[in-house]
Amino acid sequence: MKFYHGTTIDKWKQIQFEGILFGEHKSYRYTYLTPDIEMAKKYGDVLLEVDYTPGSKKDNYGYNPPEGQECWQFSVFEPIELNRVRVIK
């Protein structure tokens, strides 16, 4: 499935240096992904398209959101290899 991740130019350089897409946060690491390309654009000048299949139990993708709601963003708790990531902007 195709999801999106917005980031800054500096953070994209760090991602490339490390060789994986895996966000760094205060207490543990995870990466936000969204199915909404417009939402991803709000988070930086670099827009990434990520080939990711949710449901590995290493993410919190909402398969069955409540009526009238959608999963607009979710967290992935494992590194994503850069061969599954493509810069689209």
ZAMI-644772 format. One record per atom (N, C-alpha, C, O): chain; x, y, z; atom name; residue number from 1. Coordinates in steps of 0.2 Angstrom, whole numbers, padded with zeros to 4 digits, always signed. Atoms other than C-alpha are relative to their C-alpha. Layout:
REM residues N
['A'; [X; Y; Z]; 'CA'; NUM]
...
REM end
This chain:
REM residues 89
['A'; [+0004; -0006; +0000]; 'N'; 1]
['A'; [+0000; +0000; +0000]; 'CA'; 1]
['A'; [+0004; +0006; +0000]; 'C'; 1]
['A'; [+0010; +0006; +0003]; 'O'; 1]
['A'; [-0004; -0006; +0000]; 'N'; 2]
['A'; [+0006; +0018; -0003]; 'CA'; 2]
['A'; [-0003; +0004; +0006]; 'C'; 2]
['A'; [-0009; +0006; +0006]; 'O'; 2]
['A'; [+0001; -0005; -0005]; 'N'; 3]
['A'; [+0007; +0030; +0012]; 'CA'; 3]
['A'; [+0005; +0005; -0001]; 'C'; 3]
['A'; [+0009; +0005; -0005]; 'O'; 3]
['A'; [-0004; -0006; +0001]; 'N'; 4]
['A'; [+0015; +0047; +0014]; 'CA'; 4]
['A'; [+0003; +0002; +0007]; 'C'; 4]
['A'; [+0000; +0001; +0012]; 'O'; 4]
['A'; [-0003; -0003; -0006]; 'N'; 5]
['A'; [+0027; +0055; +0026]; 'CA'; 5]
['A'; [+0003; +0006; -0002]; 'C'; 5]
['A'; [+0007; +0007; -0007]; 'O'; 5]
['A'; [-0003; -0006; +0001]; 'N'; 6]
['A'; [+0032; +0073; +0026]; 'CA'; 6]
['A'; [+0005; +0002; +0005]; 'C'; 6]
['A'; [+0005; +0000; +0011]; 'O'; 6]
['A'; [-0005; -0001; -0004]; 'N'; 7]
['A'; [+0048; +0079; +0033]; 'CA'; 7]
['A'; [+0004; +0006; -0002]; 'C'; 7]
['A'; [+0003; +0009; -0008]; 'O'; 7]
['A'; [-0004; -0006; +0002]; 'N'; 8]
['A'; [+0061; +0093; +0032]; 'CA'; 8]
['A'; [+0006; -0002; -0004]; 'C'; 8]
['A'; [+0008; -0008; -0004]; 'O'; 8]
['A'; [-0006; +0001; +0004]; 'N'; 9]
['A'; [+0076; +0094; +0021]; 'CA'; 9]
['A'; [+0006; -0003; +0005]; 'C'; 9]
['A'; [+0009; -0008; +0003]; 'O'; 9]
['A'; [-0005; +0002; -0005]; 'N'; 10]
['A'; [+0088; +0092; +0037]; 'CA'; 10]
['A'; [-0002; -0007; +0002]; 'C'; 10]
['A'; [+0003; -0011; +0003]; 'O'; 10]
['A'; [+0002; +0007; -0002]; 'N'; 11]
['A'; [+0078; +0077; +0043]; 'CA'; 11]
['A'; [+0001; -0005; -0005]; 'C'; 11]
['A'; [+0003; -0011; -0004]; 'O'; 11]
['A'; [+0000; +0005; +0006]; 'N'; 12]
['A'; [+0078; +0069; +0026]; 'CA'; 12]
['A'; [+0008; -0002; -0001]; 'C'; 12]
['A'; [+0009; -0008; -0002]; 'O'; 12]
['A'; [-0007; +0002; +0000]; 'N'; 13]
['A'; [+0097; +0070; +0026]; 'CA'; 13]
['A'; [+0002; -0005; +0005]; 'C'; 13]
['A'; [+0006; -0009; +0004]; 'O'; 13]
['A'; [-0002; +0004; -0006]; 'N'; 14]
['A'; [+0098; +0062; +0043]; 'CA'; 14]
['A'; [-0003; -0007; -0002]; 'C'; 14]
['A'; [+0000; -0012; +0000]; 'O'; 14]
['A'; [+0003; +0006; +0001]; 'N'; 15]
['A'; [+0086; +0048; +0037]; 'CA'; 15]
['A'; [+0005; -0004; -0005]; 'C'; 15]
['A'; [+0006; -0010; -0005]; 'O'; 15]
['A'; [-0005; +0003; +0005]; 'N'; 16]
['A'; [+0098; +0045; +0022]; 'CA'; 16]
['A'; [+0006; -0003; +0003]; 'C'; 16]
['A'; [+0009; -0008; +0001]; 'O'; 16]
['A'; [-0006; +0002; -0004]; 'N'; 17]
['A'; [+0113; +0044; +0033]; 'CA'; 17]
['A'; [-0001; -0006; +0004]; 'C'; 17]
['A'; [+0003; -0010; +0003]; 'O'; 17]
['A'; [+0002; +0006; -0004]; 'N'; 18]
['A'; [+0105; +0032; +0044]; 'CA'; 18]
['A'; [-0002; -0006; -0004]; 'C'; 18]
['A'; [-0001; -0012; -0002]; 'O'; 18]
['A'; [+0002; +0005; +0005]; 'N'; 19]
['A'; [+0098; +0022; +0029]; 'CA'; 19]
['A'; [-0006; -0004; +0002]; 'C'; 19]
['A'; [-0008; -0009; -0001]; 'O'; 19]
['A'; [+0007; +0002; -0002]; 'N'; 20]
['A'; [+0081; +0019; +0037]; 'CA'; 20]
['A'; [-0004; +0006; +0001]; 'C'; 20]
['A'; [-0002; +0011; +0004]; 'O'; 20]
['A'; [+0005; -0005; -0003]; 'N'; 21]
['A'; [+0065; +0029; +0040]; 'CA'; 21]
['A'; [-0002; -0003; +0006]; 'C'; 21]
['A'; [-0006; -0008; +0007]; 'O'; 21]
['A'; [+0001; +0003; -0006]; 'N'; 22]
['A'; [+0063; +0027; +0058]; 'CA'; 22]
['A'; [+0000; +0006; +0005]; 'C'; 22]
['A'; [+0006; +0008; +0007]; 'O'; 22]
['A'; [+0000; -0006; -0004]; 'N'; 23]
['A'; [+0058; +0043; +0068]; 'CA'; 23]
['A'; [+0003; -0001; +0007]; 'C'; 23]
['A'; [+0002; -0006; +0010]; 'O'; 23]
['A'; [-0003; +0000; -0007]; 'N'; 24]
['A'; [+0067; +0048; +0084]; 'CA'; 24]
['A'; [-0005; +0004; +0004]; 'C'; 24]
['A'; [-0006; +0010; +0003]; 'O'; 24]
['A'; [+0004; -0003; -0005]; 'N'; 25]
['A'; [+0056; +0053; +0099]; 'CA'; 25]
['A'; [+0002; +0000; +0007]; 'C'; 25]
['A'; [+0008; -0004; +0007]; 'O'; 25]
['A'; [-0003; -0001; -0007]; 'N'; 26]
['A'; [+0058; +0056; +0117]; 'CA'; 26]
['A'; [+0002; -0007; +0003]; 'C'; 26]
['A'; [+0007; -0008; +0005]; 'O'; 26]
['A'; [-0001; +0006; -0004]; 'N'; 27]
['A'; [+0056; +0038; +0124]; 'CA'; 27]
['A'; [+0001; -0006; -0004]; 'C'; 27]
['A'; [+0004; -0011; -0002]; 'O'; 27]
['A'; [-0001; +0005; +0004]; 'N'; 28]
['A'; [+0055; +0027; +0109]; 'CA'; 28]
['A'; [+0000; +0002; -0007]; 'C'; 28]
['A'; [-0002; +0008; -0008]; 'O'; 28]
['A'; [+0000; -0002; +0007]; 'N'; 29]
['A'; [+0056; +0027; +0090]; 'CA'; 29]
['A'; [-0006; -0003; -0004]; 'C'; 29]
['A'; [-0009; -0008; -0003]; 'O'; 29]
['A'; [+0005; +0001; +0005]; 'N'; 30]
['A'; [+0042; +0027; +0077]; 'CA'; 30]
['A'; [-0001; +0005; -0005]; 'C'; 30]
['A'; [+0002; +0010; -0005]; 'O'; 30]
['A'; [+0001; -0004; +0006]; 'N'; 31]
['A'; [+0037; +0034; +0061]; 'CA'; 31]
['A'; [-0007; +0001; -0002]; 'C'; 31]
['A'; [-0011; -0003; -0002]; 'O'; 31]
['A'; [+0007; -0001; +0002]; 'N'; 32]
['A'; [+0021; +0043; +0057]; 'CA'; 32]
['A'; [-0001; -0001; -0008]; 'C'; 32]
['A'; [+0003; +0001; -0012]; 'O'; 32]
['A'; [+0002; +0001; +0007]; 'N'; 33]
['A'; [+0013; +0038; +0040]; 'CA'; 33]
['A'; [-0008; +0002; -0001]; 'C'; 33]
['A'; [-0011; +0002; +0004]; 'O'; 33]
['A'; [+0007; -0002; +0001]; 'N'; 34]
['A'; [-0003; +0044; +0032]; 'CA'; 34]
['A'; [-0002; -0002; -0007]; 'C'; 34]
['A'; [+0002; -0002; -0011]; 'O'; 34]
['A'; [+0002; +0001; +0007]; 'N'; 35]
['A'; [-0014; +0039; +0017]; 'CA'; 35]
['A'; [-0002; +0006; -0003]; 'C'; 35]
['A'; [-0004; +0006; -0009]; 'O'; 35]
['A'; [+0002; -0006; +0002]; 'N'; 36]
['A'; [-0018; +0057; +0015]; 'CA'; 36]
['A'; [+0006; +0004; -0002]; 'C'; 36]
['A'; [+0009; +0007; +0002]; 'O'; 36]
['A'; [-0006; -0004; +0002]; 'N'; 37]
['A'; [-0005; +0066; +0004]; 'CA'; 37]
['A'; [+0000; +0007; +0002]; 'C'; 37]
['A'; [+0005; +0010; +0003]; 'O'; 37]
['A'; [+0000; -0007; -0002]; 'N'; 38]
['A'; [-0011; +0083; +0008]; 'CA'; 38]
['A'; [+0002; +0001; +0008]; 'C'; 38]
['A'; [+0005; +0006; +0010]; 'O'; 38]
['A'; [-0002; +0000; -0007]; 'N'; 39]
['A'; [-0009; +0079; +0027]; 'CA'; 39]
['A'; [+0008; +0000; +0000]; 'C'; 39]
['A'; [+0011; +0003; +0004]; 'O'; 39]
['A'; [-0007; +0001; +0000]; 'N'; 40]
['A'; [+0009; +0073; +0024]; 'CA'; 40]
['A'; [+0004; +0007; -0002]; 'C'; 40]
['A'; [+0009; +0008; +0001]; 'O'; 40]
['A'; [-0003; -0006; +0002]; 'N'; 41]
['A'; [+0013; +0090; +0015]; 'CA'; 41]
['A'; [+0001; +0005; +0005]; 'C'; 41]
['A'; [+0005; +0009; +0005]; 'O'; 41]
['A'; [+0000; -0005; -0006]; 'N'; 42]
['A'; [+0010; +0099; +0031]; 'CA'; 42]
['A'; [+0006; +0000; +0004]; 'C'; 42]
['A'; [+0007; +0004; +0008]; 'O'; 42]
['A'; [-0005; +0001; -0004]; 'N'; 43]
['A'; [+0025; +0092; +0039]; 'CA'; 43]
['A'; [+0007; +0001; -0002]; 'C'; 43]
['A'; [+0012; -0001; +0001]; 'O'; 43]
['A'; [-0006; -0002; +0003]; 'N'; 44]
['A'; [+0039; +0098; +0028]; 'CA'; 44]
['A'; [+0000; +0000; -0007]; 'C'; 44]
['A'; [-0004; -0001; -0011]; 'O'; 44]
['A'; [-0001; -0001; +0008]; 'N'; 45]
['A'; [+0046; +0102; +0011]; 'CA'; 45]
['A'; [+0002; -0006; -0004]; 'C'; 45]
['A'; [+0001; -0006; -0010]; 'O'; 45]
['A'; [-0002; +0006; +0004]; 'N'; 46]
['A'; [+0051; +0084; +0007]; 'CA'; 46]
['A'; [-0006; -0005; +0001]; 'C'; 46]
['A'; [-0008; -0006; +0007]; 'O'; 46]
['A'; [+0005; +0005; +0000]; 'N'; 47]
['A'; [+0037; +0072; +0003]; 'CA'; 47]
['A'; [+0002; -0007; -0002]; 'C'; 47]
['A'; [+0004; -0008; -0008]; 'O'; 47]
['A'; [-0002; +0006; +0001]; 'N'; 48]
['A'; [+0040; +0054; +0004]; 'CA'; 48]
['A'; [-0006; -0005; -0001]; 'C'; 48]
['A'; [-0011; -0004; +0002]; 'O'; 48]
['A'; [+0005; +0005; +0001]; 'N'; 49]
['A'; [+0029; +0040; -0003]; 'CA'; 49]
['A'; [+0003; -0007; +0002]; 'C'; 49]
['A'; [+0009; -0009; +0000]; 'O'; 49]
['A'; [-0002; +0006; -0004]; 'N'; 50]
['A'; [+0031; +0024; +0007]; 'CA'; 50]
['A'; [-0004; -0006; -0002]; 'C'; 50]
['A'; [-0010; -0006; -0001]; 'O'; 50]
['A'; [+0003; +0007; +0001]; 'N'; 51]
['A'; [+0027; +0006; +0002]; 'CA'; 51]
['A'; [+0000; -0004; +0006]; 'C'; 51]
['A'; [+0005; -0006; +0008]; 'O'; 51]
['A'; [+0000; +0003; -0007]; 'N'; 52]
['A'; [+0021; -0001; +0018]; 'CA'; 52]
['A'; [-0007; -0004; +0000]; 'C'; 52]
['A'; [-0012; -0002; -0001]; 'O'; 52]
['A'; [+0006; +0004; -0001]; 'N'; 53]
['A'; [+0008; -0015; +0022]; 'CA'; 53]
['A'; [-0001; +0000; +0008]; 'C'; 53]
['A'; [+0002; -0003; +0011]; 'O'; 53]
['A'; [+0002; +0000; -0007]; 'N'; 54]
['A'; [+0000; -0012; +0039]; 'CA'; 54]
['A'; [-0003; -0006; +0002]; 'C'; 54]
['A'; [-0005; -0011; -0002]; 'O'; 54]
['A'; [+0003; +0006; -0003]; 'N'; 55]
['A'; [-0006; -0025; +0051]; 'CA'; 55]
['A'; [+0006; -0005; +0003]; 'C'; 55]
['A'; [+0004; -0010; +0004]; 'O'; 55]
['A'; [-0005; +0004; -0002]; 'N'; 56]
['A'; [+0011; -0032; +0056]; 'CA'; 56]
['A'; [+0000; -0001; +0008]; 'C'; 56]
['A'; [+0004; -0004; +0011]; 'O'; 56]
['A'; [+0000; -0001; -0007]; 'N'; 57]
['A'; [+0007; -0028; +0074]; 'CA'; 57]
['A'; [+0005; +0004; +0003]; 'C'; 57]
['A'; [+0007; +0004; +0009]; 'O'; 57]
['A'; [-0005; -0005; -0001]; 'N'; 58]
['A'; [+0021; -0016; +0073]; 'CA'; 58]
['A'; [-0002; +0007; -0002]; 'C'; 58]
['A'; [+0002; +0011; -0003]; 'O'; 58]
['A'; [+0003; -0006; +0002]; 'N'; 59]
['A'; [+0010; -0002; +0069]; 'CA'; 59]
['A'; [-0007; +0001; +0004]; 'C'; 59]
['A'; [-0009; -0004; +0007]; 'O'; 59]
['A'; [+0007; +0000; -0002]; 'N'; 60]
['A'; [-0007; +0005; +0075]; 'CA'; 60]
['A'; [-0005; +0003; -0005]; 'C'; 60]
['A'; [-0009; +0007; -0003]; 'O'; 60]
['A'; [+0005; -0002; +0005]; 'N'; 61]
['A'; [-0016; +0007; +0059]; 'CA'; 61]
['A'; [-0007; -0002; +0002]; 'C'; 61]
['A'; [-0008; -0008; +0004]; 'O'; 61]
['A'; [+0007; +0002; -0002]; 'N'; 62]
['A'; [-0034; +0008; +0062]; 'CA'; 62]
['A'; [-0004; -0003; -0006]; 'C'; 62]
['A'; [-0007; +0000; -0010]; 'O'; 62]
['A'; [+0004; +0003; +0005]; 'N'; 63]
['A'; [-0043; -0005; +0051]; 'CA'; 63]
['A'; [-0007; +0001; +0001]; 'C'; 63]
['A'; [-0010; +0001; -0004]; 'O'; 63]
['A'; [+0007; +0000; -0001]; 'N'; 64]
['A'; [-0060; -0003; +0059]; 'CA'; 64]
['A'; [-0001; +0007; +0004]; 'C'; 64]
['A'; [-0003; +0006; +0010]; 'O'; 64]
['A'; [+0002; -0006; -0004]; 'N'; 65]
['A'; [-0062; +0016; +0064]; 'CA'; 65]
['A'; [-0007; +0000; +0001]; 'C'; 65]
['A'; [-0011; -0003; -0003]; 'O'; 65]
['A'; [+0007; -0001; -0001]; 'N'; 66]
['A'; [-0078; +0021; +0071]; 'CA'; 66]
['A'; [-0004; +0003; -0006]; 'C'; 66]
['A'; [-0001; +0006; -0010]; 'O'; 66]
['A'; [+0004; -0002; +0006]; 'N'; 67]
['A'; [-0092; +0025; +0059]; 'CA'; 67]
['A'; [+0001; +0008; -0001]; 'C'; 67]
['A'; [+0001; +0012; +0004]; 'O'; 67]
['A'; [-0001; -0007; +0002]; 'N'; 68]
['A'; [-0089; +0042; +0050]; 'CA'; 68]
['A'; [+0007; +0002; +0001]; 'C'; 68]
['A'; [+0008; +0008; +0000]; 'O'; 68]
['A'; [-0006; -0002; -0001]; 'N'; 69]
['A'; [-0071; +0042; +0054]; 'CA'; 69]
['A'; [+0005; -0004; -0004]; 'C'; 69]
['A'; [+0003; -0009; -0007]; 'O'; 69]
['A'; [-0005; +0004; +0004]; 'N'; 70]
['A'; [-0055; +0037; +0045]; 'CA'; 70]
['A'; [+0007; +0000; +0004]; 'C'; 70]
['A'; [+0008; +0004; +0008]; 'O'; 70]
['A'; [-0007; +0000; -0002]; 'N'; 71]
['A'; [-0037; +0033; +0049]; 'CA'; 71]
['A'; [+0004; +0005; -0004]; 'C'; 71]
['A'; [+0006; +0003; -0010]; 'O'; 71]
['A'; [-0004; -0005; +0003]; 'N'; 72]
['A'; [-0028; +0049; +0044]; 'CA'; 72]
['A'; [+0007; +0000; +0001]; 'C'; 72]
['A'; [+0011; +0003; -0003]; 'O'; 72]
['A'; [-0007; +0001; -0001]; 'N'; 73]
['A'; [-0012; +0045; +0052]; 'CA'; 73]
['A'; [+0001; -0006; +0005]; 'C'; 73]
['A'; [-0003; -0007; +0009]; 'O'; 73]
['A'; [-0001; +0006; -0005]; 'N'; 74]
['A'; [-0004; +0030; +0061]; 'CA'; 74]
['A'; [+0008; +0000; +0001]; 'C'; 74]
['A'; [+0012; +0003; -0003]; 'O'; 74]
['A'; [-0007; +0001; -0002]; 'N'; 75]
['A'; [+0013; +0025; +0069]; 'CA'; 75]
['A'; [+0002; -0007; -0002]; 'C'; 75]
['A'; [-0001; -0012; -0001]; 'O'; 75]
['A'; [-0004; +0006; +0002]; 'N'; 76]
['A'; [+0025; +0012; +0063]; 'CA'; 76]
['A'; [+0006; -0001; +0005]; 'C'; 76]
['A'; [+0010; +0004; +0005]; 'O'; 76]
['A'; [-0005; +0001; -0005]; 'N'; 77]
['A'; [+0036; +0005; +0077]; 'CA'; 77]
['A'; [+0006; -0005; -0002]; 'C'; 77]
['A'; [+0009; -0008; +0002]; 'O'; 77]
['A'; [-0006; +0003; +0003]; 'N'; 78]
['A'; [+0049; -0003; +0066]; 'CA'; 78]
['A'; [+0003; +0004; -0005]; 'C'; 78]
['A'; [+0000; +0008; -0009]; 'O'; 78]
['A'; [-0003; -0004; +0005]; 'N'; 79]
['A'; [+0062; +0004; +0054]; 'CA'; 79]
['A'; [-0003; -0002; -0007]; 'C'; 79]
['A'; [-0005; -0008; -0008]; 'O'; 79]
['A'; [+0002; +0002; +0007]; 'N'; 80]
['A'; [+0057; +0005; +0036]; 'CA'; 80]
['A'; [+0006; +0001; -0005]; 'C'; 80]
['A'; [+0009; +0007; -0005]; 'O'; 80]
['A'; [-0006; +0000; +0005]; 'N'; 81]
['A'; [+0070; +0001; +0023]; 'CA'; 81]
['A'; [-0001; +0006; -0005]; 'C'; 81]
['A'; [-0006; +0006; -0008]; 'O'; 81]
['A'; [+0000; -0005; +0005]; 'N'; 82]
['A'; [+0074; +0015; +0011]; 'CA'; 82]
['A'; [-0002; -0002; -0007]; 'C'; 82]
['A'; [-0004; +0002; -0011]; 'O'; 82]
['A'; [+0002; +0002; +0007]; 'N'; 83]
['A'; [+0071; +0004; -0004]; 'CA'; 83]
['A'; [-0008; +0000; -0001]; 'C'; 83]
['A'; [-0010; -0002; -0006]; 'O'; 83]
['A'; [+0008; -0001; +0000]; 'N'; 84]
['A'; [+0052; +0006; +0001]; 'CA'; 84]
['A'; [-0002; +0007; +0000]; 'C'; 84]
['A'; [-0008; +0008; +0001]; 'O'; 84]
['A'; [+0002; -0008; -0001]; 'N'; 85]
['A'; [+0053; +0025; +0001]; 'CA'; 85]
['A'; [+0003; +0003; -0006]; 'C'; 85]
['A'; [+0008; +0002; -0009]; 'O'; 85]
['A'; [-0002; -0003; +0006]; 'N'; 86]
['A'; [+0053; +0036; -0014]; 'CA'; 86]
['A'; [-0002; +0008; +0001]; 'C'; 86]
['A'; [-0007; +0009; +0004]; 'O'; 86]
['A'; [+0002; -0007; +0000]; 'N'; 87]
['A'; [+0054; +0055; -0014]; 'CA'; 87]
['A'; [-0004; +0002; -0006]; 'C'; 87]
['A'; [-0002; +0001; -0011]; 'O'; 87]
['A'; [+0004; -0002; +0005]; 'N'; 88]
['A'; [+0040; +0063; -0023]; 'CA'; 88]
['A'; [+0000; +0008; -0001]; 'C'; 88]
['A'; [-0003; +0011; -0005]; 'O'; 88]
['A'; [+0000; -0007; +0000]; 'N'; 89]
['A'; [+0043; +0081; -0019]; 'CA'; 89]
['A'; [+0006; +0003; +0004]; 'C'; 89]
['A'; [+0007; +0009; +0005]; 'O'; 89]
REM end
